[in-house]
Amino acid sequence: MNGTPALVNDVMTHQVVALRAGAAFKDIVKVMREWQVSALPVLDDAGRVVGVVSEGDLLAKEEYQDGGIGRYGQVRYPAGARKADAVTAAGLMTAPAVTVAPEATLAHAARLMARTGVKRLPVVGRDGTLRGIVSRSDLLKVFLRDDEDIAEEVRREVVVRLFGPRAVTVRVEVRDGVVTLAGGVRETALVPLAARLARAVPGVVDVHCGLAGPPRRPDLDPDLPEADRTPTP
C-alpha cells in the first residue's frame, strides 16, 4: 500500500448495478435477487447518485399492504406511508444518498457507515457520478494483509521516520495483525506516538508497545552531594 492510508478506491467494487428513477418495483426486487445485494443506488439522467433503494424501503409495501397504516400512521410515519404507495425507484428511494469519495480513507468510510447505520455506500466522484460501491465486507479486506507486509510498513513509516535509520535496536514483530514493538530508544517522548502511528497502519489489529529508554546508571549513594561523588584524580 506504499505507506499511504488505504483508500476507498483500493477496496470498492467498481462494477455496479444501478437504477433509474423510473425503475418499477418488481424489477428492483428482481435485480436485487440477481445481484445478491441489499441496496441499489438510483441515478439521474446525468449518472449522478440521487438516492438509494434498500430492502427496507421495499418492505414498507409488505408492512402496509392491507392499508392499515391509518391516518395516525401517515402523520407519525410519513416516509413509510409514502413508500408503501410507491411503485418506482423515485418514490421508494431514500434521498439524499449517503455517499463517499473514492479518495476517502477506510476509517472515514467506516465512521460514516456507523454514524448513518448503512451497510453500503455509493462511491461518487467530484461531479456526483457513480464510481463504485463500498460495503462493510470491503472495508474488512484490509485485515487480510500479510503480517510481513504490515511489519515492513511499520518499520519504514513509523520506526525509521521517528527514530532515524539507525534505530536498529527497535524490533518489529507482527502476528495475526497484532504488532509488537520492542527494544530501546533514546527519544522516550516519542514512544506513545510510535504506538499510535503503528495502530493507524492499514491491517493492524492491535499494538503491544514495549519500547523503553536507555538504561539508567545506578546511583550508588544518592544521599551524598554531587561533588562528593566525583572521584579524585
Backbone as numpy.savetxt, mean C-alpha at the origin, in Angstrom:
# Nx Ny Nz CAx CAy CAz Cx Cy Cz
13.94 -3.59 -7.42 13.12 -2.38 -7.42 13.98 -1.12 -7.42
15.32 -1.34 -7.60 16.23 -0.22 -7.84 16.27 0.79 -6.71
15.97 0.33 -5.47 16.11 1.22 -4.34 15.03 2.27 -4.22
14.00 2.22 -5.03 12.94 3.21 -4.96 11.69 2.57 -4.38
10.80 3.34 -3.79 9.57 2.75 -3.25 8.78 2.05 -4.35
8.19 0.89 -4.01 7.36 0.18 -4.97 6.13 1.03 -5.28
5.82 1.14 -6.55 4.73 1.98 -6.99 3.53 1.14 -7.45
2.38 1.78 -7.50 1.17 1.12 -7.96 1.39 0.55 -9.36
2.08 1.29 -10.21 2.33 0.85 -11.58 3.10 -0.47 -11.63
3.87 -0.77 -10.57 4.67 -2.00 -10.55 3.81 -3.24 -10.35
2.66 -3.10 -9.71 1.89 -4.29 -9.32 0.48 -4.32 -9.89
0.02 -3.23 -10.49 -1.38 -3.17 -10.93 -1.63 -4.08 -12.12
-2.89 -4.41 -12.34 -3.32 -5.15 -13.52 -3.55 -4.16 -14.65
-2.83 -4.33 -15.75 -2.92 -3.37 -16.84 -4.08 -3.65 -17.79
-4.44 -4.92 -17.93 -5.56 -5.28 -18.80 -6.84 -5.25 -17.97
-7.71 -4.28 -18.27 -8.88 -4.03 -17.44 -10.14 -4.02 -18.29
-11.19 -4.62 -17.77 -12.50 -4.51 -18.41 -13.26 -3.39 -17.72
-13.92 -2.57 -18.50 -14.65 -1.43 -17.95 -16.03 -1.34 -18.60
-16.88 -0.51 -18.02 -18.25 -0.34 -18.49 -18.46 1.05 -19.06
-19.40 1.15 -19.96 -19.92 2.45 -20.36 -21.14 2.75 -19.49
-21.50 4.00 -19.43 -22.60 4.41 -18.56 -23.91 3.72 -18.92
-24.06 3.37 -20.18 -25.32 2.77 -20.62 -25.37 1.26 -20.51
-24.33 0.63 -19.93 -24.31 -0.83 -19.81 -25.51 -1.32 -19.01
-26.17 -2.36 -19.49 -27.39 -2.87 -18.86 -27.07 -3.73 -17.65
-28.03 -3.79 -16.72 -27.86 -4.51 -15.45 -27.38 -5.94 -15.67
-28.10 -6.71 -16.49 -27.74 -8.11 -16.68 -26.39 -8.28 -17.36
-26.05 -7.36 -18.24 -24.75 -7.42 -18.90 -23.63 -7.19 -17.89
-23.87 -6.31 -16.92 -22.87 -6.05 -15.87 -22.64 -7.30 -15.05
-23.73 -7.98 -14.68 -23.61 -9.22 -13.91 -22.82 -10.27 -14.69
-23.09 -10.38 -15.99 -22.39 -11.36 -16.82 -20.89 -11.05 -16.90
-20.56 -9.78 -17.06 -19.15 -9.39 -17.16 -18.42 -9.68 -15.85
-19.03 -9.37 -14.72 -18.41 -9.65 -13.43 -18.15 -11.14 -13.26
-19.11 -11.95 -13.68 -18.94 -13.39 -13.55 -17.86 -13.90 -14.48
-17.85 -13.40 -15.71 -16.87 -13.86 -16.70 -15.45 -13.50 -16.29
-15.27 -12.27 -15.78 -13.93 -11.81 -15.41 -13.59 -12.09 -13.94
-14.55 -12.61 -13.20 -14.35 -12.96 -11.79 -13.84 -11.77 -10.98
-14.56 -10.66 -11.12 -14.23 -9.44 -10.38 -15.46 -9.00 -9.60
-15.23 -8.24 -8.56 -16.34 -7.79 -7.71 -16.73 -6.34 -7.97
-15.98 -5.65 -8.83 -16.29 -4.26 -9.14 -15.72 -3.89 -10.51
-16.37 -2.95 -11.17 -15.96 -2.53 -12.51 -16.00 -1.01 -12.61
-14.97 -0.39 -13.19 -15.01 1.06 -13.41 -15.96 1.42 -14.55
-16.54 2.60 -14.44 -17.44 3.11 -15.47 -16.76 4.30 -16.14
-16.74 4.31 -17.48 -16.03 5.34 -18.22 -16.99 6.22 -18.99
-16.58 7.48 -19.17 -17.34 8.35 -20.07 -16.83 8.17 -21.49
-17.31 8.96 -22.41 -16.95 8.79 -23.82 -15.47 9.09 -24.09
-14.83 9.83 -23.19 -13.41 10.16 -23.37 -12.50 9.15 -22.66
-13.09 8.11 -22.06 -12.29 7.11 -21.37 -11.91 7.48 -19.95
-12.52 8.53 -19.41 -12.25 8.93 -18.04 -13.14 8.16 -17.07
-12.59 7.82 -15.91 -13.34 7.08 -14.90 -14.30 8.03 -14.20
-15.60 7.69 -14.26 -16.62 8.54 -13.63 -17.31 7.86 -12.46
-17.07 6.57 -12.29 -17.69 5.86 -11.18 -17.27 4.41 -11.16
-17.80 3.67 -10.19 -17.51 2.24 -10.06 -18.80 1.53 -9.70
-19.07 0.41 -10.38 -20.19 -0.45 -10.02 -19.65 -1.68 -9.32
-20.11 -1.94 -8.11 -19.67 -3.10 -7.34 -20.81 -4.08 -7.15
-20.49 -5.25 -6.64 -21.52 -6.23 -6.33 -22.52 -5.67 -5.34
-22.04 -4.87 -4.41 -22.93 -4.25 -3.43 -23.95 -3.34 -4.08
-23.52 -2.62 -5.12 -24.46 -1.76 -5.84 -25.55 -2.59 -6.51
-25.17 -3.73 -7.06 -26.14 -4.59 -7.75 -27.11 -5.25 -6.77
-26.63 -5.55 -5.58 -27.48 -6.25 -4.61 -28.65 -5.42 -4.11
-28.60 -4.11 -4.31 -29.74 -3.27 -3.92 -30.98 -3.70 -4.67
-30.81 -4.17 -5.89 -31.94 -4.65 -6.69 -32.60 -5.85 -6.01
-31.78 -6.76 -5.47 -32.29 -7.94 -4.79 -32.90 -7.58 -3.44
-32.24 -6.66 -2.75 -32.67 -6.29 -1.39 -34.06 -5.66 -1.40
-34.34 -4.85 -2.41 -35.61 -4.12 -2.44 -36.50 -4.54 -3.60
-36.32 -5.80 -4.06 -37.07 -6.23 -5.23 -38.58 -6.30 -5.00
-38.99 -6.43 -3.73 -40.44 -6.49 -3.48 -41.04 -5.11 -3.29
-40.23 -4.07 -3.49 -40.73 -2.70 -3.34 -40.99 -2.32 -1.91
-40.38 -3.05 -0.97 -40.68 -2.82 0.44 -39.83 -1.76 1.11
-39.11 -0.99 0.34 -38.27 0.02 0.98 -39.12 1.09 1.65
-40.25 1.41 1.12 -41.16 2.36 1.76 -40.67 3.79 1.69
-41.54 4.68 2.13 -41.20 6.10 2.08 -40.08 6.45 3.05
-40.15 5.81 4.25 -39.09 6.07 5.24 -37.74 5.62 4.70
-37.72 4.45 4.06 -36.47 3.94 3.52 -35.93 4.82 2.42
-36.80 5.39 1.62 -36.34 6.27 0.55 -35.67 7.52 1.10
-36.15 7.97 2.27 -35.54 9.15 2.90 -34.26 8.76 3.61
-34.30 7.64 4.32 -33.15 7.20 5.12 -32.03 6.63 4.25
-32.39 5.92 3.19 -31.39 5.28 2.33 -31.64 5.68 0.87
-31.45 6.94 0.54 -31.75 7.39 -0.82 -30.90 6.70 -1.89
-29.62 6.43 -1.58 -28.76 5.78 -2.56 -29.24 4.38 -2.85
-29.63 3.65 -1.79 -30.12 2.30 -1.99 -31.41 2.27 -2.78
-32.31 3.22 -2.49 -33.58 3.29 -3.22 -33.35 3.61 -4.68
-32.42 4.51 -4.95 -32.12 4.87 -6.34 -31.53 3.69 -7.09
-30.60 2.98 -6.47 -29.95 1.86 -7.14 -30.90 0.68 -7.33
-31.88 0.55 -6.45 -32.85 -0.53 -6.59 -33.67 -0.35 -7.86
-33.88 0.88 -8.28 -34.67 1.16 -9.48 -33.81 1.28 -10.73
-32.48 1.30 -10.57 -31.59 1.53 -11.71 -31.49 0.30 -12.60
-31.29 0.53 -13.89 -31.16 -0.57 -14.84 -29.88 -0.45 -15.68
-29.11 0.62 -15.49 -27.86 0.79 -16.23 -26.75 1.19 -15.27
-25.52 1.12 -15.77 -24.36 1.46 -14.96 -24.42 2.88 -14.43
-24.97 3.81 -15.21 -25.05 5.21 -14.78 -25.84 5.36 -13.49
-26.91 4.58 -13.34 -27.72 4.68 -12.14 -27.22 3.82 -11.00
-26.46 2.77 -11.32 -25.97 1.84 -10.30 -24.66 2.28 -9.67
-23.85 3.00 -10.42 -22.48 3.25 -9.99 -22.41 4.16 -8.77
-21.32 3.97 -8.03 -20.96 4.88 -6.95 -20.02 5.94 -7.53
-20.38 7.20 -7.35 -19.60 8.28 -7.94 -19.46 9.43 -6.94
-18.35 10.17 -7.00 -17.20 9.91 -7.87 -16.41 8.69 -7.42
-15.66 8.11 -8.33 -14.87 6.93 -8.01 -13.66 7.30 -7.17
-13.28 6.39 -6.29 -12.03 6.54 -5.53 -10.93 5.97 -6.42
-9.98 6.79 -6.81 -8.94 6.37 -7.75 -7.55 6.64 -7.16
-6.56 6.11 -7.85 -5.18 6.31 -7.42 -4.32 6.49 -8.67
-3.23 7.21 -8.53 -2.32 7.46 -9.65 -1.32 6.31 -9.79
-0.84 6.02 -11.00 0.12 4.93 -11.18 1.43 5.17 -10.45
1.80 6.44 -10.23 3.06 6.73 -9.55 2.92 6.79 -8.03
1.72 6.52 -7.51 1.52 6.49 -6.06 2.23 5.29 -5.45
2.68 5.42 -4.22 3.32 4.29 -3.55 2.29 3.27 -3.11
2.74 2.05 -2.87 1.84 1.01 -2.40 1.28 1.37 -1.02
2.09 2.03 -0.20 1.61 2.43 1.12 0.45 3.41 1.00
0.55 4.34 0.06 -0.54 5.30 -0.15 -1.81 4.58 -0.61
-1.65 3.66 -1.56 -2.81 2.91 -2.05 -3.45 2.09 -0.92
-2.63 1.48 -0.08 -3.16 0.69 1.03 -3.93 1.56 2.02
-3.39 2.75 2.33 -4.09 3.66 3.24 -5.41 4.12 2.64
-5.41 4.37 1.33 -6.62 4.82 0.64 -7.69 3.73 0.68
-7.30 2.50 0.45 -8.25 1.39 0.53 -8.82 1.25 1.93
-7.95 1.33 2.92 -8.40 1.18 4.31 -9.35 2.30 4.71
-9.04 3.52 4.29 -9.85 4.67 4.68 -11.21 4.67 4.01
-11.29 4.19 2.78 -12.55 4.23 2.05 -13.30 2.90 2.07
-12.64 1.84 2.52 -13.30 0.54 2.62 -13.49 -0.16 1.29
-12.71 0.20 0.27 -12.82 -0.46 -1.04 -11.72 -1.50 -1.18
-11.97 -2.48 -2.06 -11.02 -3.57 -2.27 -10.21 -3.41 -3.55
-10.67 -2.56 -4.45 -10.01 -2.36 -5.73 -10.05 -0.87 -6.08
-8.97 -0.37 -6.64 -8.89 1.04 -7.02 -8.59 1.17 -8.51
-9.41 1.90 -9.25 -9.02 2.23 -10.63 -7.76 3.10 -10.61
-6.85 2.81 -11.50 -5.62 3.59 -11.61 -5.78 4.52 -12.81
-5.65 5.82 -12.57 -5.92 6.80 -13.62 -4.71 7.70 -13.84
-4.57 8.15 -15.08 -3.53 9.09 -15.42 -3.92 10.51 -15.03
-3.06 11.45 -15.35 -3.32 12.84 -15.00 -4.58 13.38 -15.69
-4.93 12.80 -16.83 -6.12 13.25 -17.55 -7.38 12.51 -17.12
-7.26 11.64 -16.11 -8.41 10.91 -15.61 -8.76 9.65 -16.36
-7.98 9.32 -17.39 -8.26 8.11 -18.17 -7.76 6.87 -17.44
-8.43 5.76 -17.68 -8.12 4.51 -16.99 -6.81 3.92 -17.49
-5.93 3.57 -16.54 -4.65 2.94 -16.86 -4.57 1.50 -16.37
-5.37 1.17 -15.36 -5.31 -0.17 -14.80 -6.16 -0.27 -13.55
-6.02 -1.39 -12.85 -6.72 -1.64 -11.60 -5.72 -2.20 -10.60
-5.78 -1.74 -9.37 -4.95 -2.32 -8.31 -5.87 -2.84 -7.21
-5.61 -4.06 -6.78 -6.45 -4.71 -5.77 -5.63 -4.96 -4.51
-6.31 -5.42 -3.47 -5.61 -5.76 -2.24 -4.57 -6.84 -2.48
-4.92 -7.83 -3.28 -3.96 -8.91 -3.55 -2.75 -8.40 -4.32
-2.95 -7.38 -5.17 -1.81 -6.79 -5.89 -0.84 -6.14 -4.92
-1.39 -5.46 -3.90 -0.53 -4.78 -2.94 0.30 -5.78 -2.13
-0.18 -7.00 -1.99 0.54 -8.01 -1.22 1.65 -8.67 -2.02
1.70 -8.43 -3.34 2.74 -9.05 -4.17 4.14 -8.67 -3.71
4.28 -7.50 -3.14 5.60 -7.03 -2.73 6.21 -7.94 -1.67
5.37 -8.65 -0.92 5.88 -9.52 0.14 6.36 -10.87 -0.40
6.28 -11.06 -1.72 6.85 -12.24 -2.35 8.31 -12.01 -2.74
8.82 -10.86 -2.44 10.19 -10.51 -2.80 11.19 -11.42 -2.09
12.29 -11.80 -2.79 13.31 -12.67 -2.21 14.01 -11.99 -1.04
14.37 -12.80 -0.04 15.06 -12.27 1.13 16.39 -11.61 0.75
17.14 -12.23 -0.17 18.43 -11.68 -0.55 18.28 -10.35 -1.27
17.21 -10.21 -2.04 16.93 -8.95 -2.73 16.65 -7.85 -1.71
15.87 -8.20 -0.69 15.58 -7.23 0.37 16.86 -6.86 1.12
17.67 -7.87 1.46 18.91 -7.62 2.20 19.84 -6.70 1.43
19.95 -6.91 0.12 20.82 -6.07 -0.70 20.35 -4.63 -0.70
19.03 -4.42 -0.77 18.53 -3.05 -0.76 18.74 -2.40 0.61
18.56 -3.14 1.68 18.80 -2.57 3.01 20.26 -2.18 3.17
21.17 -3.03 2.71 22.61 -2.70 2.80 22.92 -1.43 2.01
22.39 -1.38 0.78 22.73 -0.28 -0.13 22.04 1.02 0.25
20.74 0.94 0.53 19.95 2.15 0.72 19.85 2.61 2.16
20.18 1.76 3.10 20.09 2.14 4.52 21.46 2.18 5.16
22.13 1.03 5.18 23.40 0.94 5.91 24.47 1.84 5.28
24.68 1.69 3.99 25.74 2.47 3.34 25.41 3.96 3.34
24.15 4.30 3.09 23.77 5.72 3.05 23.91 6.38 4.41
23.59 5.65 5.48 23.65 6.26 6.81 25.03 6.21 7.43
25.70 5.07 7.28 26.96 4.87 8.02 28.19 4.85 7.13
28.01 5.04 5.81 29.15 5.12 4.91 29.55 3.76 4.38
30.32 3.77 3.29 30.73 2.51 2.65 31.62 1.64 3.51
32.20 2.20 4.57 33.08 1.41 5.44 32.35 0.77 6.61
31.04 0.80 6.57 30.26 0.24 7.68 30.20 -1.28 7.55
31.40 -1.89 7.52 31.47 -3.34 7.33 31.10 -4.10 8.60
31.05 -3.40 9.72 30.72 -4.08 10.97 29.22 -4.30 11.13
28.42 -3.72 10.25 26.96 -3.88 10.31 26.56 -5.11 9.50
25.87 -6.01 10.14 25.39 -7.23 9.47 23.90 -7.09 9.17
23.53 -7.46 7.97 22.13 -7.44 7.55 21.70 -8.86 7.20
20.73 -9.36 7.91 20.20 -10.69 7.63 18.68 -10.57 7.44
18.16 -11.31 6.48 16.72 -11.30 6.21 16.23 -12.74 6.12
15.17 -13.02 6.86 14.57 -14.35 6.82 13.06 -14.19 6.82
12.43 -14.70 5.76 10.97 -14.58 5.61 10.51 -13.13 5.71
11.31 -12.21 5.17 10.94 -10.80 5.16 11.27 -10.04 6.43
11.77 -10.74 7.46 12.12 -10.08 8.72 13.60 -9.72 8.70
13.89 -8.42 8.83 15.24 -7.91 8.74 15.87 -7.84 10.13
17.11 -8.34 10.24 17.87 -8.21 11.47 19.11 -7.37 11.19
19.26 -6.28 11.91 20.44 -5.42 11.83 21.27 -5.65 13.08
22.55 -5.97 12.92 23.40 -6.24 14.07 24.79 -5.69 13.81
25.55 -5.49 14.89 26.91 -4.99 14.76 27.10 -3.65 15.45
28.27 -3.09 15.26 28.59 -1.85 15.93 28.66 -0.67 14.96
28.23 0.48 15.43 28.30 1.72 14.65 28.80 2.84 15.54
29.39 3.84 14.93 29.88 4.98 15.71 28.77 6.00 15.96
27.89 6.17 14.96 26.85 7.20 15.07 25.59 6.58 15.67
25.56 6.42 16.98 24.43 5.75 17.62 23.12 6.54 17.46
23.21 7.84 17.24 22.00 8.65 17.07 21.24 8.26 15.81
21.93 7.59 14.87 21.28 7.20 13.62 20.62 5.82 13.68
20.77 5.12 14.79 20.23 3.76 14.89 18.71 3.73 14.74
17.94 4.60 15.45 16.48 4.57 15.25 16.08 4.87 13.81
16.82 5.77 13.15 16.52 6.09 11.76 16.79 4.89 10.86
17.87 4.16 11.14 18.19 2.97 10.35 17.06 1.94 10.43
16.53 1.75 11.63 15.44 0.78 11.80 14.20 1.24 11.05
13.92 2.55 11.11 12.73 3.08 10.44 12.86 2.98 8.92
14.03 3.29 8.38 14.23 3.21 6.94 14.20 1.76 6.46
14.75 0.85 7.23 14.72 -0.56 6.85 13.29 -1.07 6.81
12.47 -0.62 7.74 11.07 -1.05 7.78 10.31 -0.56 6.54
10.76 0.55 5.96 10.08 1.13 4.80 10.49 0.48 3.49
11.48 -0.39 3.51 11.90 -1.06 2.27 10.80 -2.01 1.81
10.41 -1.96 0.55 9.33 -2.83 0.06 9.60 -4.30 0.34
8.60 -4.98 0.88 8.71 -6.40 1.16 9.12 -6.74 2.58
9.52 -5.72 3.37 9.94 -5.98 4.75 8.71 -6.21 5.63
8.75 -7.30 6.38 7.65 -7.65 7.29 7.87 -7.05 8.67
9.12 -7.10 9.14 9.45 -6.56 10.46 10.94 -6.31 10.51
11.38 -5.56 11.53 12.80 -5.24 11.70 13.21 -5.49 13.14
14.27 -6.26 13.31 14.89 -6.44 14.62 16.23 -5.71 14.59
16.35 -4.68 15.39 17.55 -3.84 15.36 18.41 -4.09 16.58
19.61 -4.61 16.34 20.56 -4.86 17.42 21.83 -4.05 17.26
21.75 -2.92 16.58 22.93 -2.06 16.38 23.31 -1.40 17.70
24.61 -1.30 17.94 25.10 -0.70 19.18 26.30 0.16 18.89
26.60 1.10 19.81 27.75 1.96 19.65 29.04 1.26 20.05
30.18 1.95 19.89 31.46 1.33 20.25 31.52 1.03 21.73
32.24 -0.02 22.12 32.33 -0.36 23.55 33.02 0.74 24.35
32.52 0.98 25.55 33.10 2.01 26.43 34.24 1.41 27.23
35.28 2.22 27.44 36.39 1.77 28.27 35.96 1.77 29.73
36.30 0.74 30.46 35.87 0.69 31.87 36.50 1.81 32.69
35.72 2.37 33.58 36.20 3.41 34.49 36.60 2.72 35.78
37.91 2.52 35.96 38.39 1.71 37.08 38.18 2.38 38.42
38.24 3.69 38.49 38.09 4.37 39.77 37.33 5.67 39.55
36.00 5.61 39.42 35.24 6.81 39.06 35.24 7.89 40.13
35.64 7.56 41.37 35.60 8.56 42.44 36.79 9.50 42.41
37.85 9.12 41.70 39.03 9.97 41.66 38.85 11.07 40.63
39.39 12.28 40.88 39.37 13.33 39.87 40.12 12.90 38.63
39.74 13.52 37.50 40.34 13.15 36.22 41.85 13.28 36.25
42.36 14.32 36.94 43.81 14.55 36.99 44.50 13.44 37.72
43.87 12.89 38.77 44.50 11.85 39.55 44.55 10.51 38.80
43.69 10.36 37.77 43.68 9.12 37.03 44.63 9.17 35.84
45.30 10.32 35.64 46.26 10.42 34.53 47.60 9.85 34.97
48.11 8.85 34.22 49.39 8.24 34.66 50.53 9.25 34.59
51.44 9.13 35.52 52.63 10.00 35.55 53.63 9.49 34.55
54.31 10.41 33.88 55.31 9.98 32.87 56.52 9.32 33.53
